[in-house]
Amino acid sequence: MNNTIDAQAVLAQMRALTAQARGLEMPRAANAINPAGGATPAVSFGDVMKNALDFVNDNQVKAAALSDKFERGDKGVDVAQVMVAIQKANLSFQAATQVRNKLVSAYQDIMNMPL
């Protein structure tokens, strides 16, 4: 098993995620045309949030699994892999927390608007 980390691939992935978060790149499903000839239906906000939270959960589960393997002395897992997985999980959790904070703030602003 190759235990080296390709820094360029990690940077490319981070740039792609940043561009996607800024709205520069639309998901393929939103741009696709269905066989009937029309555009695909819009994705609901709830589905987007569920997918994002599932992504955060998956990152945390993977990080915990790698950490457990490393602690047990698995030869196929090195400390760099564990640290990268933990950092990915941490960053995705922080991003989700920031999104939640912005949504709560927006909700409070709307509720405080005079009618």
Backbone as a ProteinNet text record, in pm:
[ID]
protein_1_A
[PRIMARY]
MNNTIDAQAVLAQMRALTAQARGLEMPRAANAINPAGGATPAVSFGDVMKNALDFVNDNQVKAAALSDKFERGDKGVDVAQVMVAIQKANLSFQAATQVRNKLVSAYQDIMNMPL
[TERTIARY]
84.4	0	88.4	55.1	130.9	81.1	168.8	130.1	169.5	210.1	248.1	124.8	133.6	24.1	61.9	-25.8	-3.2	-53	40.5	4.4	-71.2	-32.9	-100.4	-245.3	-270.4	-407.9	-491.8	-433.7	-506.3	-536.4	-438.5	-460.8	-566.6	-563.5	-663.8	-803.2	-813.5	-943	-991.2	-900.5	-937.6	-982.4	-914.2	-954	-1091	-1115.7	-1245.6	-1357.4	-1334.1	-1434.5	-1457.7	-1350.8	-1364.3	-1445.8	-1416.4	-1490.9	-1637.6	-1663.3	-1800.3	-1872.9	-1804.4	-1866.3	-1898	-1816.6	-1840.9	-1945.2	-1989.9	-2092.6	-2039.2	-1909.9	-1850.9	-1873.9	-1904.8	-1922.8	-2054.9	-2142.2	-2270.8	-2257.3	-2331.1	-2330	-2381.1	-2332.8	-2371.3	-2520.9	-2583	-2726.2	-2807.1	-2761.6	-2835.7	-2823.8	-2717.6	-2697.8	-2745.5	-2780.5	-2813.2	-2950.6	-2966.4	-3095.2	-3149.1	-3276.3	-3331.4	-3372.5	-3393.6	-3426.4	-3555.5	-3645.6	-3771.7	-3751.8	-3634.8	-3604.4	-3602.4	-3652.9	-3653.7	-3535.2	-3522.9	-3417	-3456.2	-3358.1	-3386.8	-3449.3	-3532.1	-3594.3	-3491.1	-3521.7	-3430.2	-3419.9	-3303.8	-3280.2	-3330.9	-3399.3	-3454.3	-3344.4	-3370.8	-3276.5	-3252.6	-3357.6	-3345.4	-3253.4	-3263.5	-3176	-3030.1	-3007.9	-2870.8	-2812.7	-2891.9	-2844	-2819.1	-2908.5	-2890	-2762.8	-2738.6	-2616.9	-2492.4	-2498	-2382.8	-2355.6	-2461.1	-2441.9	-2397	-2445.3	-2397.4	-2248.5	-2205	-2064.2	-1979.6	-2026.6	-1955.3	-1947.8	-2059.7	-2063	-1968.1	-1968.5	-1879	-1732.4	-1697.2	-1559.4	-1523.1	-1614.9	-1585	-1574.2	-1658.8	-1653.1	-1522.5	-1483.1	-1356.9	-1237.4	-1238.5	-1128	-1119.7	-1233.2	-1233.5	-1184.5	-1226.2	-1183.4	-1032.9	-980.3	-836	-759.5	-810.4	-745.6	-742.6	-853.4	-857.5	-758	-752.2	-657.2	-513.5	-483.2	-347.8	-314.1	-410.2	-387.1	-366	-426.5	-410.4	-283.7	-212.2	-86	-97.1	-203.8	-220.6	-107.4	-38.6	77.9	38.1	-86.2	-129.7	-171	-165.3	-208.6	-93.1	-58.2	47.6	-11.4	69.7	22.5	-23	38.6	-0.2	-142.5	-178	-314.3	-414	-381.1	-470.9	-488.4	-378.7	-386	-464.8	-445.7	-520.8	-669.7	-703.4	-844.3	-907.2	-834	-885.9	-904.1	-809.8	-822.1	-939.4	-958.8	-1073.7	-1204	-1211.9	-1332.7	-1353.8	-1246	-1255.2	-1300.3	-1240.4	-1277.1	-1421	-1463.1	-1600.9	-1699.5	-1665.6	-1752	-1756.5	-1641.5	-1638	-1719.1	-1709	-1786.3	-1935.6	-1976.2	-2117.7	-2166	-2081.4	-2117.8	-2134.4	-2045.5	-2056	-2182.4	-2216.1	-2338.8	-2459.6	-2458.5	-2568.8	-2579.4	-2466	-2466.9	-2523.3	-2486.1	-2537.8	-2687.8	-2734.3	-2877.4	-2956.1	-2905.4	-2972.6	-2974.3	-2863.6	-2856.3	-2955.2	-2963.6	-3057.8	-3201.8	-3231.1	-3365	-3398.7	-3303.3	-3327.4	-3347.5	-3271.5	-3288.8	-3428	-3472.9	-3605.4	-3714.2	-3698.1	-3799.3	-3804.4	-3693.8	-3689	-3729.9	-3759.1	-3801.2	-3942.9	-3958.3	-4095.1	-4181.9	-4308.3	-4399.8	-4463.9
-118	0	123.6	220.5	343.5	440.7	482.8	568.2	713.4	752.5	889.9	973.3	1099.1	1192.7	1278.7	1283.2	1366.2	1507	1596.9	1732.6	1805.9	1784.1	1852	1807.3	1678.7	1629	1685.9	1696.2	1753.7	1900.7	1974.4	2115.7	2132.9	2046.6	2055.1	2027.9	1931.3	1900.9	2018.7	2080.9	2195.7	2312.4	2334.8	2443.2	2416.8	2291.4	2256.5	2276.1	2236.7	2255.6	2403.6	2482.7	2626.3	2689.5	2652.2	2706.3	2665.6	2542.9	2495.4	2569.3	2593.3	2663.8	2808.4	2868.7	3006.3	3015.5	2901.9	2901.5	2915.8	2894.7	2908.4	2785.6	2675.4	2550.8	2489.3	2465.3	2405.5	2254	2185.5	2040	1991.5	1877.5	1825.7	1801.3	1758	1728.6	1854.4	1970	2093.7	2139.9	2101.5	2143.5	2041	1922.5	1813.1	1832.6	1775.5	1774.3	1632.7	1620.5	1486	1436.6	1305.8	1250.3	1305	1354.3	1407.5	1542.5	1601.2	1725.4	1847.3	1841.2	1956.2	1953.6	2061.2	2067.1	1980.4	1932.4	1850.3	1938.2	1880.9	1960.9	2012.4	2124.6	2183.9	2093.7	2096.1	2018	2099.1	2034.7	2107.3	2144.1	2248.6	2294.8	2186.8	2117	2010	1899	1864.2	1760.2	1804.9	1931.9	1984.5	1981.1	2022.8	2022.4	1879.9	1787.3	1647.9	1590.8	1617.2	1567.8	1627.3	1755.7	1820.2	1760.3	1737.5	1679	1533.8	1461.5	1324.6	1324.2	1422.7	1435.7	1460	1550	1578.3	1451.6	1380.6	1257.9	1153.1	1136.3	1039.2	1072.2	1200.2	1240.7	1207.2	1228.3	1200.4	1050	971.7	826.6	771.8	820.9	775.9	812.8	934.6	978.5	892.1	861.7	777.7	636.9	583.2	448.2	443.7	543.9	548.1	563.5	647	667.1	537.4	464.8	336.3	236.8	231.5	139.2	175.1	304.9	348.8	314.3	336.3	307.4	157.8	75.9	-69.3	-120.6	-32.4	-70.6	-128.7	-97.7	-145.7	-91.2	-180.9	-141.9	-59	-67.9	3.8	147.9	193.2	328.3	401.1	516.7	595.2	721.4	789	904.1	1017.8	1032.1	1139.1	1118.5	994.8	966.7	999.7	963.1	988.9	1138.8	1212.3	1356.5	1426.3	1385.2	1445.8	1415.9	1293.5	1256.5	1334.8	1351.4	1427.4	1573.9	1629.2	1769.6	1789.6	1694.5	1702.9	1700.6	1611	1601.3	1730.1	1783.2	1905.8	2023.3	2037.5	2147.8	2136	2016.6	2001.1	2030.1	1992	2022.2	2172	2238.3	2383.3	2455.4	2409.7	2471.4	2453	2335.1	2309.6	2396.8	2415.1	2500.1	2645.1	2692	2829	2848.8	2749.6	2758.4	2763.7	2678.4	2681	2816.7	2873.8	3004.8	3112.6	3107.3	3205.1	3187.8	3064.3	3039.5	3087.9	3063.8	3111.3	3263.4	3324.3	3469.8	3527.6	3466.7	3512.9	3496.6	3385.8	3362.5	3468.5	3497	3598.3	3735.8	3769.4	3897.5	3908.1	3800.3	3802.2	3814.7	3742.3	3747.8	3884.5	3958.5	4089.6	4202.7	4172.6	4276.7	4323.8	4456.4	4505.5	4479.4	4453.7	4427.6	4551.6
0	0	0	-82.8	-93.1	12.5	103.2	213.5	193.7	74.1	50.2	20.8	54.7	31.5	-87.8	-185.6	-303.2	-271.3	-242	-201.3	-311.6	-436.2	-546.6	-557.9	-536.9	-544	-430.7	-311.7	-198.2	-224	-276.7	-308.1	-417.3	-517.8	-624.3	-569.9	-479.6	-418.9	-333.9	-259.3	-177.4	-264.5	-376.4	-467.5	-528.7	-565.2	-623	-521.3	-397	-292.2	-263.9	-266.2	-244.7	-356	-480.6	-594	-586.3	-547.5	-536.2	-423.6	-312.5	-200.7	-236.2	-321.2	-363.9	-474.3	-522.9	-625.6	-766.8	-784.4	-916.6	-1002.5	-939.4	-1012.9	-970	-1065.1	-1034.9	-1035.4	-948.9	-954.4	-1089.2	-1134.3	-1264.3	-1274.9	-1167.6	-1171.4	-1201.3	-1154.6	-1177.6	-1322.3	-1390.7	-1528.5	-1630.1	-1584.1	-1674.9	-1736.7	-1850.9	-1919.5	-1913	-1875.4	-1865.8	-2003.8	-2021.2	-2152.7	-2212.2	-2129.8	-2180.8	-2248.2	-2234	-2303.9	-2214.9	-2094.3	-2004.7	-1910.9	-1837	-1736.8	-1617.9	-1546.8	-1429.3	-1321.7	-1237.5	-1132.3	-1033.1	-971.8	-874.2	-750.7	-690.4	-570.4	-451.2	-358.3	-244.2	-145.2	-69.7	30.8	135.8	173.1	271.7	224.9	95.2	40.4	40.6	6.5	6.4	146.9	245.1	383.3	432.3	398	439.3	379.2	250.8	185.7	250.3	284.3	346.9	484.8	561.8	694.4	685.9	585.3	563.8	530	450.4	414.8	539.7	627.7	752.9	837.5	848.6	927.5	869.8	737.7	674.5	703.1	694.8	724.4	868.6	961.5	1100.8	1126.4	1062.2	1078.4	1021.2	903.4	842.2	928.7	983.3	1068.6	1194.2	1253	1373.3	1341.6	1227.4	1188.9	1163.8	1092.6	1068.3	1199	1287.1	1416.3	1496.3	1496.8	1567.3	1507.9	1374.2	1309.9	1347	1346.2	1379.8	1524.5	1614.6	1756	1780.8	1696.8	1711.2	1644.3	1573.1	1513.2	1373.7	1302.3	1165.3	1078.3	1008.4	927.3	804.7	760.8	641	666.4	790.6	825.7	891.2	835.8	898.2	960.1	1039.1	1114.6	1021.9	906.1	813.4	763.2	730.4	686.1	795.9	916.9	1029.9	1049.9	1046.5	1068.5	958	833.9	723.1	737	771.7	789.1	903.8	1012.6	1126.1	1089.3	1014.7	973.5	876.9	784.1	693.5	772.6	869.3	951.7	1030.9	1085	1163.3	1076.3	959.2	870.2	821.3	787.9	740.9	854	977.2	1090.6	1117.3	1110.4	1130.7	1023.8	899.6	791	814.9	856.2	884.7	1000.1	1100.2	1213.8	1169.6	1082.7	1033.2	949.6	868.2	789.2	882	984.1	1080.8	1147.8	1188.6	1254	1162	1034.4	937.9	917.5	912.3	895.9	1016.6	1136.3	1257.4	1260.8	1223.8	1220.3	1118.9	1002.4	900.4	948.7	1013.5	1067.1	1171.5	1260.3	1363.3	1301.8	1198.1	1129.4	1067.9	1006.7	944.9	1050.3	1162	1267.3	1335.7	1335.2	1398.4	1304.9	1180.2	1085.2	1119.5	1116.4	1139.2	1016.6	1042.4	931.5	881.4
[MASK]
+++++++++++++++++++++++++++++++++++++++++++++++++++++++++++++++++++++++++++++++++++++++++++++++++++++++++++++++++++

